[in-house]
């Protein structure tokens, strides 16, 4: 995924493996599309990085990562109570 919104839930880092735009911001999305059209070296860089991310990410690793995030959130919530 090269173009994603902040709500996508994907492991995307802006300008590292994707271009991330704010939810509903069509002007920013259009700007990102134009940028990729005009800058083919950026397109290739993001494509390569994105494919590496996709290959290393599967349902098991995604589930493990989500589990860790939930545990961190619960731990923080319990310690602040």
C-alpha positions as CSV (number, residue, x, y, z in Angstrom):
1,X,0.0,0.0,0.0
2,X,1.6,3.2,-1.1
3,X,-1.3,5.6,-0.3
4,X,-3.1,5.1,3.0
5,X,-5.1,7.2,5.4
6,X,-4.1,7.4,9.1
7,X,-7.1,5.1,9.9
8,X,-5.8,2.2,7.7
9,X,-4.3,0.4,10.6
10,X,-1.4,-0.7,8.3
11,X,2.2,-0.5,9.4
12,X,3.0,2.5,7.3
13,X,5.5,5.2,7.9
14,X,5.1,8.4,5.9
15,X,7.8,8.8,3.3
16,X,9.4,5.5,4.4
17,X,7.1,2.9,3.0
18,X,3.9,4.9,2.1
19,X,2.4,8.3,1.9
20,X,0.0,8.7,4.7
21,X,-2.9,11.3,4.6
22,X,-5.5,12.4,7.0
23,X,-8.8,10.7,6.8
24,X,-11.1,12.5,4.4
25,X,-8.4,14.9,3.2
26,X,-8.8,14.6,-0.6
27,X,-6.5,17.5,-1.3
28,X,-3.7,15.8,0.6
29,X,-4.4,12.4,-1.2
30,X,-4.4,14.2,-4.6
31,X,-1.1,15.8,-3.7
32,X,0.3,12.4,-2.8
33,X,-0.9,10.9,-6.1
34,X,0.6,13.8,-8.0
35,X,3.9,13.5,-6.1
36,X,4.2,9.8,-7.0
37,X,3.4,10.5,-10.6
38,X,6.1,13.2,-10.8
39,X,8.8,11.5,-8.7
40,X,9.4,8.0,-10.0
41,X,12.4,7.5,-7.7
42,X,10.2,8.1,-4.7
43,X,7.6,5.8,-6.1
44,X,10.2,3.0,-6.5
45,X,11.6,3.6,-3.0
46,X,8.2,3.4,-1.4
47,X,7.2,0.4,-3.5
48,X,10.3,-1.5,-2.5
49,X,9.9,-0.7,1.2
50,X,6.2,-1.4,1.2
51,X,6.8,-4.9,-0.4
52,X,9.4,-5.7,2.3
53,X,6.9,-4.6,5.0
54,X,4.1,-6.7,3.4
55,X,6.3,-9.8,3.2
56,X,7.3,-9.6,6.8
57,X,3.8,-8.9,8.0
58,X,1.2,-11.7,8.2
59,X,-1.8,-12.4,10.4
60,X,0.3,-14.2,13.1
61,X,2.8,-11.3,13.4
62,X,0.0,-8.7,13.2
63,X,-2.0,-10.6,15.9
64,X,1.1,-10.8,18.1
65,X,1.8,-7.1,17.7
66,X,-1.9,-6.2,18.5
67,X,-1.8,-8.4,21.5
68,X,1.4,-6.6,22.8
69,X,-0.3,-3.2,22.2
70,X,-3.4,-4.3,24.2
71,X,-1.2,-5.5,27.0
72,X,0.7,-2.2,27.1
73,X,-2.6,-0.3,27.2
74,X,-4.0,-2.4,30.0
75,X,-0.8,-2.1,32.0
76,X,-0.8,1.7,31.6
77,X,-4.4,1.8,32.5
78,X,-4.0,-0.3,35.6
79,X,-1.0,1.6,36.8
80,X,-2.8,5.0,36.5
81,X,-5.8,3.8,38.4
